[in-house]
Amino acid sequence: MTGARLTVRAIRARAVEVPMRHVLGTSQAAVRAAPLLLVDLETEEGITGRAYLFCYLPASAPGIVAILAEIERLTQGERVAPLDAWKKLARRFTLVGVQGIVRMAMSAFDVACWDALAIAAGQPLAALLGCAPRPVRAYNSNGLGLMEPGPLADEAEELLEGGFEALKLRLGYPTLAEDLAALRAVRKRVGGSVAIMVDYNQALSVAEALERGRALDGEGIAWLEEPIRHDDYAGAAKLTRSLATPVQIGENFSLPYGMEQALEAEACDLVMPDLERIGGVTGWQRAAALAAARGIGMSSHLFPEVSVHLLCATPTAHWLEYVDWAAPILAEPLRIVDGMAIPPERPGCGLAWDEDAVARYRIA
């Protein structure tokens, strides 16, 4: 890893709520702002590691902050060593369970640890993980929620700015006919060369997913994402066997163990772990090894600033999901050039807060 020795001094967390440029209308809810928790790991050596969490609901932030305070108490004065820390914290939280806000807090601490170590080593995180930073192909996931076909097609065209050649489209309208109308409106506007990923956000039963999936098989989509309840691996396996379109799941994998269970059940063709649910950088590395062993393409879910480094070090790297939700509070947002995410060459993950923006969007 690195010879740098860092010591945990303190953990600071601040909640912000950042307006989104596009309303994200999913089958579950319409999201208009991103509640983020910014985490700073301060070390005795003067290096600060950073991470952020997407809290889904602003009400989640205080609970995560409370868990981070307990993590600070347990690790203060100890060496920054993410693998050892994960084991220690997992033991401490065994009875309450490494799930939900506990898992989110542990993941944020893990990412901040890796960031601090990479900064101390004077290397981008990707290099610390053993791989040269390189551009990673990205799809734009900043919109295309449930709306009328006309405005949807307009938004799709807008999302191609920056040279994107792939987009995420949310489906789950009341009827299959409406799903097809939305998809075809976007396809007509962006052309056949643009990859379209379809996400149902767990809206369907298995029977509905079979019906709609078979209809979508002829539409040339890149993948069918989370059509049914995320943990119904038997149902997902049935879809995987029955549909020609690749089935994509993984944003709700709980730690690498959840991904391992899904792969054992042959529940998908593709995987896309979420950084705060898979267990931070440490969990991602274990997940990447599982995907590599089976030769399964692995994409990211959210957190593009850190995920771009992790995909550089992922043997079966597939796509980076790009969202700009954190960009307004970052001093140097992730760059997209010709549809490729460019990992920053500065040490660490590249996260640095724009303190004026943080103050503007701060929530109690």
C-alpha beads as a LAMMPS data file, in Angstrom:
LAMMPS data file: protein, C-alpha beads

364 atoms
363 bonds

1 atom types
1 bond types

-500.0 500.0 xlo xhi
-500.0 500.0 ylo yhi
-500.0 500.0 zlo zhi

Masses

1 110.0

Atoms # bond

1 1 1 0.000 0.000 0.000
2 1 1 2.259 2.791 1.262
3 1 1 4.933 3.315 3.878
4 1 1 3.305 6.519 5.132
5 1 1 2.250 6.343 8.756
6 1 1 -0.767 8.455 9.605
7 1 1 -2.654 8.673 12.868
8 1 1 -6.368 9.322 13.298
9 1 1 -6.971 12.616 15.074
10 1 1 -10.626 13.471 14.437
11 1 1 -13.588 12.973 12.099
12 1 1 -15.656 15.955 11.023
13 1 1 -18.968 15.644 9.164
14 1 1 -21.158 18.350 7.624
15 1 1 -24.498 17.941 5.869
16 1 1 -25.422 19.893 2.742
17 1 1 -28.388 19.753 0.390
18 1 1 -27.452 20.588 -3.196
19 1 1 -30.138 21.399 -5.794
20 1 1 -30.057 19.147 -8.845
21 1 1 -30.049 20.611 -12.349
22 1 1 -32.568 17.973 -13.460
23 1 1 -35.393 16.447 -11.438
24 1 1 -34.775 12.707 -11.121
25 1 1 -38.247 11.217 -11.472
26 1 1 -38.001 7.505 -10.677
27 1 1 -40.695 4.899 -10.171
28 1 1 -40.169 5.304 -6.418
29 1 1 -39.839 9.075 -5.912
30 1 1 -38.980 12.367 -7.574
31 1 1 -35.597 13.627 -6.351
32 1 1 -34.952 17.357 -6.672
33 1 1 -31.960 17.880 -4.384
34 1 1 -29.015 15.793 -3.237
35 1 1 -28.562 15.504 0.532
36 1 1 -24.832 14.883 0.989
37 1 1 -22.709 14.323 4.064
38 1 1 -19.143 15.616 3.725
39 1 1 -16.630 13.706 5.813
40 1 1 -13.137 14.905 6.751
41 1 1 -10.664 12.554 8.426
42 1 1 -8.052 14.703 10.170
43 1 1 -4.721 13.118 11.038
44 1 1 -2.064 14.083 13.568
45 1 1 0.344 14.484 10.667
46 1 1 -1.714 17.306 9.142
47 1 1 -3.146 15.368 6.194
48 1 1 -6.909 15.322 5.735
49 1 1 -8.694 12.502 3.912
50 1 1 -12.115 13.235 2.436
51 1 1 -15.240 11.378 1.396
52 1 1 -18.907 12.120 0.928
53 1 1 -22.120 10.164 1.223
54 1 1 -25.396 10.491 -0.629
55 1 1 -27.904 10.280 2.238
56 1 1 -31.065 9.833 0.129
57 1 1 -33.026 11.659 2.863
58 1 1 -31.761 14.675 4.870
59 1 1 -33.101 12.950 7.984
60 1 1 -30.480 10.205 7.553
61 1 1 -27.550 12.570 8.131
62 1 1 -27.785 12.964 11.945
63 1 1 -27.811 9.213 12.462
64 1 1 -24.739 8.762 10.250
65 1 1 -22.974 11.577 12.105
66 1 1 -23.659 9.787 15.404
67 1 1 -22.099 6.568 14.074
68 1 1 -19.087 8.531 12.785
69 1 1 -18.641 9.933 16.295
70 1 1 -18.459 6.376 17.617
71 1 1 -15.964 5.466 14.862
72 1 1 -13.863 8.445 15.904
73 1 1 -13.936 7.278 19.526
74 1 1 -12.858 3.766 18.535
75 1 1 -10.048 4.779 16.161
76 1 1 -8.676 8.030 17.618
77 1 1 -4.924 7.778 18.087
78 1 1 -4.665 4.642 15.941
79 1 1 -2.833 4.223 12.669
80 1 1 -4.790 4.927 9.476
81 1 1 -5.076 1.351 8.184
82 1 1 -8.363 0.791 6.341
83 1 1 -8.360 -3.010 6.263
84 1 1 -7.571 -3.321 9.977
85 1 1 -10.052 -0.581 10.829
86 1 1 -12.843 -2.273 8.872
87 1 1 -12.316 -5.524 10.776
88 1 1 -12.285 -3.738 14.140
89 1 1 -15.376 -1.675 13.394
90 1 1 -17.281 -4.635 11.953
91 1 1 -16.692 -6.473 15.245
92 1 1 -17.808 -3.430 17.268
93 1 1 -21.056 -3.097 15.300
94 1 1 -21.821 -6.821 14.954
95 1 1 -24.814 -6.805 17.287
96 1 1 -26.498 -3.801 15.687
97 1 1 -25.433 -4.990 12.226
98 1 1 -23.159 -3.521 9.555
99 1 1 -26.126 -2.308 7.554
100 1 1 -27.886 0.949 6.767
101 1 1 -26.376 4.038 8.350
102 1 1 -23.715 1.968 10.137
103 1 1 -22.443 0.613 6.841
104 1 1 -22.626 4.073 5.259
105 1 1 -20.569 5.624 8.057
106 1 1 -17.980 2.847 7.920
107 1 1 -17.721 3.191 4.141
108 1 1 -17.182 6.951 4.359
109 1 1 -14.460 6.455 6.952
110 1 1 -12.843 3.803 4.753
111 1 1 -12.816 6.081 1.679
112 1 1 -11.388 8.955 3.732
113 1 1 -8.648 6.651 5.041
114 1 1 -7.650 5.615 1.534
115 1 1 -7.739 9.236 0.397
116 1 1 -5.431 10.278 3.243
117 1 1 -2.993 7.457 2.483
118 1 1 -2.883 8.345 -1.220
119 1 1 -2.251 12.006 -0.376
120 1 1 0.537 11.011 2.007
121 1 1 2.054 8.834 -0.722
122 1 1 1.838 11.687 -3.238
123 1 1 -0.194 9.517 -5.627
124 1 1 -3.676 9.502 -7.143
125 1 1 -5.781 6.795 -5.522
126 1 1 -5.712 4.717 -8.714
127 1 1 -1.908 4.655 -8.611
128 1 1 -1.912 3.713 -4.929
129 1 1 -4.141 0.776 -5.891
130 1 1 -1.545 -0.305 -8.439
131 1 1 -2.938 1.087 -11.699
132 1 1 -2.081 4.112 -13.796
133 1 1 -4.950 6.633 -13.915
134 1 1 -6.686 6.501 -17.311
135 1 1 -9.868 7.869 -18.880
136 1 1 -12.941 5.761 -18.121
137 1 1 -15.995 5.726 -20.363
138 1 1 -19.011 7.253 -18.691
139 1 1 -22.742 7.462 -19.236
140 1 1 -24.768 10.490 -18.182
141 1 1 -27.238 9.654 -15.431
142 1 1 -28.243 13.206 -14.525
143 1 1 -31.887 13.042 -15.500
144 1 1 -34.255 11.244 -17.865
145 1 1 -36.779 10.547 -15.170
146 1 1 -40.424 9.748 -15.726
147 1 1 -41.978 12.525 -17.850
148 1 1 -43.792 13.092 -21.132
149 1 1 -41.944 11.880 -24.277
150 1 1 -41.372 15.362 -25.732
151 1 1 -39.594 16.926 -22.726
152 1 1 -37.833 13.615 -22.151
153 1 1 -36.310 13.666 -25.630
154 1 1 -35.268 17.307 -25.150
155 1 1 -33.496 16.419 -21.917
156 1 1 -31.783 13.427 -23.531
157 1 1 -30.327 15.682 -26.210
158 1 1 -29.099 18.096 -23.542
159 1 1 -27.429 15.283 -21.601
160 1 1 -25.252 14.406 -24.600
161 1 1 -23.295 17.630 -24.046
162 1 1 -19.732 16.830 -23.076
163 1 1 -19.499 14.162 -25.730
164 1 1 -21.441 11.484 -23.886
165 1 1 -22.293 8.455 -25.973
166 1 1 -24.480 6.740 -23.362
167 1 1 -27.448 7.755 -21.175
168 1 1 -29.481 6.289 -18.289
169 1 1 -33.266 6.279 -18.824
170 1 1 -35.675 5.613 -15.950
171 1 1 -38.729 3.553 -16.827
172 1 1 -41.617 2.171 -14.804
173 1 1 -44.590 4.029 -16.243
174 1 1 -48.035 2.581 -15.469
175 1 1 -48.101 0.668 -18.763
176 1 1 -45.681 -1.067 -21.096
177 1 1 -46.946 1.133 -23.933
178 1 1 -45.813 4.227 -22.010
179 1 1 -42.400 2.676 -21.328
180 1 1 -41.939 1.962 -25.023
181 1 1 -43.120 5.440 -26.028
182 1 1 -40.578 7.053 -23.691
183 1 1 -37.718 4.860 -24.869
184 1 1 -38.542 5.345 -28.543
185 1 1 -38.812 9.122 -28.142
186 1 1 -35.316 9.213 -26.656
187 1 1 -33.919 6.815 -29.245
188 1 1 -35.360 8.833 -32.100
189 1 1 -33.782 12.006 -30.761
190 1 1 -30.290 10.716 -29.852
191 1 1 -29.816 8.219 -32.686
192 1 1 -28.804 4.607 -32.837
193 1 1 -25.155 5.086 -31.877
194 1 1 -25.933 6.248 -28.322
195 1 1 -26.131 3.499 -25.702
196 1 1 -29.262 3.670 -23.544
197 1 1 -29.290 1.987 -20.140
198 1 1 -32.783 1.368 -18.720
199 1 1 -33.440 1.465 -14.960
200 1 1 -36.743 0.396 -13.371
201 1 1 -35.717 1.135 -9.769
202 1 1 -37.331 -2.117 -8.564
203 1 1 -40.778 -1.136 -9.875
204 1 1 -41.958 -4.482 -11.322
205 1 1 -43.025 -7.932 -10.259
206 1 1 -41.200 -10.838 -11.871
207 1 1 -44.138 -11.451 -14.218
208 1 1 -44.270 -7.778 -15.222
209 1 1 -40.505 -7.714 -15.710
210 1 1 -40.694 -10.719 -18.016
211 1 1 -43.415 -9.085 -20.097
212 1 1 -41.703 -5.715 -20.352
213 1 1 -38.231 -7.206 -20.660
214 1 1 -39.281 -9.321 -23.652
215 1 1 -40.756 -6.237 -25.300
216 1 1 -37.548 -4.306 -24.634
217 1 1 -35.396 -7.117 -26.066
218 1 1 -36.103 -5.732 -29.512
219 1 1 -35.241 -2.133 -28.643
220 1 1 -31.432 -2.418 -28.491
221 1 1 -30.917 -1.198 -24.933
222 1 1 -27.562 -1.693 -23.210
223 1 1 -28.966 -3.259 -20.041
224 1 1 -32.093 -3.712 -17.944
225 1 1 -31.370 -2.460 -14.433
226 1 1 -33.096 -3.492 -11.195
227 1 1 -36.461 -4.380 -12.734
228 1 1 -37.614 -6.194 -9.562
229 1 1 -36.993 -6.112 -5.808
230 1 1 -33.248 -5.819 -5.379
231 1 1 -32.807 -8.895 -3.163
232 1 1 -35.013 -11.292 -5.145
233 1 1 -32.081 -13.180 -6.617
234 1 1 -34.222 -16.145 -7.684
235 1 1 -36.498 -13.827 -9.651
236 1 1 -33.528 -11.986 -11.133
237 1 1 -31.993 -15.307 -12.170
238 1 1 -35.210 -16.177 -14.001
239 1 1 -35.039 -12.877 -15.853
240 1 1 -31.381 -13.392 -16.689
241 1 1 -32.131 -16.800 -18.192
242 1 1 -35.208 -15.595 -20.082
243 1 1 -34.195 -12.233 -21.550
244 1 1 -31.765 -11.402 -24.330
245 1 1 -31.015 -7.973 -22.833
246 1 1 -28.321 -8.089 -20.108
247 1 1 -29.725 -7.818 -16.578
248 1 1 -27.846 -5.328 -14.398
249 1 1 -28.079 -5.257 -10.590
250 1 1 -25.796 -4.315 -7.727
251 1 1 -26.396 -0.830 -6.369
252 1 1 -28.077 -2.464 -3.372
253 1 1 -25.512 -5.188 -2.770
254 1 1 -24.818 -5.092 0.954
255 1 1 -21.056 -5.549 1.242
256 1 1 -19.237 -8.065 -0.974
257 1 1 -21.179 -10.886 0.692
258 1 1 -24.380 -9.678 -0.961
259 1 1 -22.697 -9.597 -4.342
260 1 1 -21.285 -13.072 -3.784
261 1 1 -24.788 -14.420 -3.070
262 1 1 -26.146 -12.818 -6.243
263 1 1 -23.369 -14.262 -8.355
264 1 1 -23.839 -17.718 -6.838
265 1 1 -27.526 -17.472 -7.781
266 1 1 -26.588 -16.389 -11.341
267 1 1 -28.931 -13.455 -10.776
268 1 1 -27.424 -11.053 -13.320
269 1 1 -25.240 -10.543 -16.352
270 1 1 -23.612 -7.358 -15.053
271 1 1 -22.903 -5.765 -11.663
272 1 1 -22.693 -2.170 -10.462
273 1 1 -21.778 -1.883 -6.768
274 1 1 -22.444 1.307 -4.827
275 1 1 -19.451 2.708 -2.947
276 1 1 -21.318 3.417 0.301
277 1 1 -23.105 0.037 0.311
278 1 1 -20.329 -2.277 -0.902
279 1 1 -18.000 -1.104 1.883
280 1 1 -15.942 1.783 0.536
281 1 1 -12.660 1.234 -1.284
282 1 1 -11.930 -1.881 0.764
283 1 1 -15.268 -3.477 -0.109
284 1 1 -14.984 -2.415 -3.742
285 1 1 -11.644 -4.201 -4.127
286 1 1 -13.164 -7.421 -2.847
287 1 1 -16.153 -7.004 -5.148
288 1 1 -13.879 -6.366 -8.131
289 1 1 -12.068 -9.633 -7.397
290 1 1 -15.412 -11.483 -7.396
291 1 1 -16.386 -9.947 -10.743
292 1 1 -12.976 -10.699 -12.227
293 1 1 -13.153 -14.340 -11.152
294 1 1 -16.392 -14.725 -13.121
295 1 1 -15.496 -12.414 -15.992
296 1 1 -18.507 -10.167 -15.302
297 1 1 -18.487 -6.517 -16.341
298 1 1 -18.494 -4.188 -13.321
299 1 1 -19.764 -0.625 -13.430
300 1 1 -20.098 1.990 -10.707
301 1 1 -23.153 3.470 -9.008
302 1 1 -22.939 7.179 -8.130
303 1 1 -19.805 8.722 -6.493
304 1 1 -18.022 9.258 -9.817
305 1 1 -15.124 11.214 -8.279
306 1 1 -13.907 8.172 -6.335
307 1 1 -15.350 5.505 -8.629
308 1 1 -13.233 6.697 -11.567
309 1 1 -10.108 5.704 -9.613
310 1 1 -11.623 2.375 -8.583
311 1 1 -12.648 1.473 -12.121
312 1 1 -9.076 2.103 -13.257
313 1 1 -8.108 -0.698 -10.875
314 1 1 -11.032 -3.014 -11.745
315 1 1 -10.095 -5.867 -14.131
316 1 1 -13.591 -6.078 -15.655
317 1 1 -14.367 -2.330 -15.605
318 1 1 -17.418 -1.561 -17.735
319 1 1 -19.058 1.892 -17.313
320 1 1 -18.855 4.793 -14.870
321 1 1 -22.197 6.275 -13.865
322 1 1 -21.781 10.040 -14.033
323 1 1 -23.851 12.344 -11.862
324 1 1 -22.880 15.928 -11.100
325 1 1 -24.684 16.151 -7.767
326 1 1 -21.534 16.918 -5.754
327 1 1 -20.008 19.255 -8.346
328 1 1 -21.450 22.475 -6.844
329 1 1 -19.625 21.901 -3.541
330 1 1 -16.324 20.704 -5.052
331 1 1 -13.377 23.005 -5.679
332 1 1 -12.450 20.912 -8.750
333 1 1 -15.304 18.764 -10.102
334 1 1 -14.599 15.616 -12.095
335 1 1 -13.835 16.395 -15.734
336 1 1 -15.660 14.738 -18.617
337 1 1 -13.957 14.909 -22.019
338 1 1 -15.549 13.283 -25.075
339 1 1 -17.697 11.130 -22.846
340 1 1 -14.736 9.912 -20.788
341 1 1 -14.230 10.586 -17.080
342 1 1 -10.705 11.880 -16.474
343 1 1 -9.239 10.909 -13.083
344 1 1 -7.343 13.840 -11.582
345 1 1 -3.591 13.453 -11.351
346 1 1 -3.324 15.183 -7.971
347 1 1 -2.757 12.970 -4.918
348 1 1 -5.705 11.203 -3.346
349 1 1 -9.237 10.903 -4.738
350 1 1 -9.173 14.524 -5.847
351 1 1 -11.906 15.658 -3.456
352 1 1 -11.612 19.205 -2.106
353 1 1 -14.536 21.244 -0.806
354 1 1 -15.558 24.672 -2.066
355 1 1 -16.096 26.123 1.403
356 1 1 -18.206 29.044 0.199
357 1 1 -20.583 26.617 -1.512
358 1 1 -20.600 24.328 1.526
359 1 1 -21.660 27.272 3.694
360 1 1 -24.377 28.172 1.195
361 1 1 -25.894 24.689 1.069
362 1 1 -25.238 23.672 4.695
363 1 1 -28.141 22.126 6.601
364 1 1 -28.411 21.612 10.337

Bonds

1 1 1 2
2 1 2 3
3 1 3 4
4 1 4 5
5 1 5 6
6 1 6 7
7 1 7 8
8 1 8 9
9 1 9 10
10 1 10 11
11 1 11 12
12 1 12 13
13 1 13 14
14 1 14 15
15 1 15 16
16 1 16 17
17 1 17 18
18 1 18 19
19 1 19 20
20 1 20 21
21 1 21 22
22 1 22 23
23 1 23 24
24 1 24 25
25 1 25 26
26 1 26 27
27 1 27 28
28 1 28 29
29 1 29 30
30 1 30 31
31 1 31 32
32 1 32 33
33 1 33 34
34 1 34 35
35 1 35 36
36 1 36 37
37 1 37 38
38 1 38 39
39 1 39 40
40 1 40 41
41 1 41 42
42 1 42 43
43 1 43 44
44 1 44 45
45 1 45 46
46 1 46 47
47 1 47 48
48 1 48 49
49 1 49 50
50 1 50 51
51 1 51 52
52 1 52 53
53 1 53 54
54 1 54 55
55 1 55 56
56 1 56 57
57 1 57 58
58 1 58 59
59 1 59 60
60 1 60 61
61 1 61 62
62 1 62 63
63 1 63 64
64 1 64 65
65 1 65 66
66 1 66 67
67 1 67 68
68 1 68 69
69 1 69 70
70 1 70 71
71 1 71 72
72 1 72 73
73 1 73 74
74 1 74 75
75 1 75 76
76 1 76 77
77 1 77 78
78 1 78 79
79 1 79 80
80 1 80 81
81 1 81 82
82 1 82 83
83 1 83 84
84 1 84 85
85 1 85 86
86 1 86 87
87 1 87 88
88 1 88 89
89 1 89 90
90 1 90 91
91 1 91 92
92 1 92 93
93 1 93 94
94 1 94 95
95 1 95 96
96 1 96 97
97 1 97 98
98 1 98 99
99 1 99 100
100 1 100 101
101 1 101 102
102 1 102 103
103 1 103 104
104 1 104 105
105 1 105 106
106 1 106 107
107 1 107 108
108 1 108 109
109 1 109 110
110 1 110 111
111 1 111 112
112 1 112 113
113 1 113 114
114 1 114 115
115 1 115 116
116 1 116 117
117 1 117 118
118 1 118 119
119 1 119 120
120 1 120 121
121 1 121 122
122 1 122 123
123 1 123 124
124 1 124 125
125 1 125 126
126 1 126 127
127 1 127 128
128 1 128 129
129 1 129 130
130 1 130 131
131 1 131 132
132 1 132 133
133 1 133 134
134 1 134 135
135 1 135 136
136 1 136 137
137 1 137 138
138 1 138 139
139 1 139 140
140 1 140 141
141 1 141 142
142 1 142 143
143 1 143 144
144 1 144 145
145 1 145 146
146 1 146 147
147 1 147 148
148 1 148 149
149 1 149 150
150 1 150 151
151 1 151 152
152 1 152 153
153 1 153 154
154 1 154 155
155 1 155 156
156 1 156 157
157 1 157 158
158 1 158 159
159 1 159 160
160 1 160 161
161 1 161 162
162 1 162 163
163 1 163 164
164 1 164 165
165 1 165 166
166 1 166 167
167 1 167 168
168 1 168 169
169 1 169 170
170 1 170 171
171 1 171 172
172 1 172 173
173 1 173 174
174 1 174 175
175 1 175 176
176 1 176 177
177 1 177 178
178 1 178 179
179 1 179 180
180 1 180 181
181 1 181 182
182 1 182 183
183 1 183 184
184 1 184 185
185 1 185 186
186 1 186 187
187 1 187 188
188 1 188 189
189 1 189 190
190 1 190 191
191 1 191 192
192 1 192 193
193 1 193 194
194 1 194 195
195 1 195 196
196 1 196 197
197 1 197 198
198 1 198 199
199 1 199 200
200 1 200 201
201 1 201 202
202 1 202 203
203 1 203 204
204 1 204 205
205 1 205 206
206 1 206 207
207 1 207 208
208 1 208 209
209 1 209 210
210 1 210 211
211 1 211 212
212 1 212 213
213 1 213 214
214 1 214 215
215 1 215 216
216 1 216 217
217 1 217 218
218 1 218 219
219 1 219 220
220 1 220 221
221 1 221 222
222 1 222 223
223 1 223 224
224 1 224 225
225 1 225 226
226 1 226 227
227 1 227 228
228 1 228 229
229 1 229 230
230 1 230 231
231 1 231 232
232 1 232 233
233 1 233 234
234 1 234 235
235 1 235 236
236 1 236 237
237 1 237 238
238 1 238 239
239 1 239 240
240 1 240 241
241 1 241 242
242 1 242 243
243 1 243 244
244 1 244 245
245 1 245 246
246 1 246 247
247 1 247 248
248 1 248 249
249 1 249 250
250 1 250 251
251 1 251 252
252 1 252 253
253 1 253 254
254 1 254 255
255 1 255 256
256 1 256 257
257 1 257 258
258 1 258 259
259 1 259 260
260 1 260 261
261 1 261 262
262 1 262 263
263 1 263 264
264 1 264 265
265 1 265 266
266 1 266 267
267 1 267 268
268 1 268 269
269 1 269 270
270 1 270 271
271 1 271 272
272 1 272 273
273 1 273 274
274 1 274 275
275 1 275 276
276 1 276 277
277 1 277 278
278 1 278 279
279 1 279 280
280 1 280 281
281 1 281 282
282 1 282 283
283 1 283 284
284 1 284 285
285 1 285 286
286 1 286 287
287 1 287 288
288 1 288 289
289 1 289 290
290 1 290 291
291 1 291 292
292 1 292 293
293 1 293 294
294 1 294 295
295 1 295 296
296 1 296 297
297 1 297 298
298 1 298 299
299 1 299 300
300 1 300 301
301 1 301 302
302 1 302 303
303 1 303 304
304 1 304 305
305 1 305 306
306 1 306 307
307 1 307 308
308 1 308 309
309 1 309 310
310 1 310 311
311 1 311 312
312 1 312 313
313 1 313 314
314 1 314 315
315 1 315 316
316 1 316 317
317 1 317 318
318 1 318 319
319 1 319 320
320 1 320 321
321 1 321 322
322 1 322 323
323 1 323 324
324 1 324 325
325 1 325 326
326 1 326 327
327 1 327 328
328 1 328 329
329 1 329 330
330 1 330 331
331 1 331 332
332 1 332 333
333 1 333 334
334 1 334 335
335 1 335 336
336 1 336 337
337 1 337 338
338 1 338 339
339 1 339 340
340 1 340 341
341 1 341 342
342 1 342 343
343 1 343 344
344 1 344 345
345 1 345 346
346 1 346 347
347 1 347 348
348 1 348 349
349 1 349 350
350 1 350 351
351 1 351 352
352 1 352 353
353 1 353 354
354 1 354 355
355 1 355 356
356 1 356 357
357 1 357 358
358 1 358 359
359 1 359 360
360 1 360 361
361 1 361 362
362 1 362 363
363 1 363 364
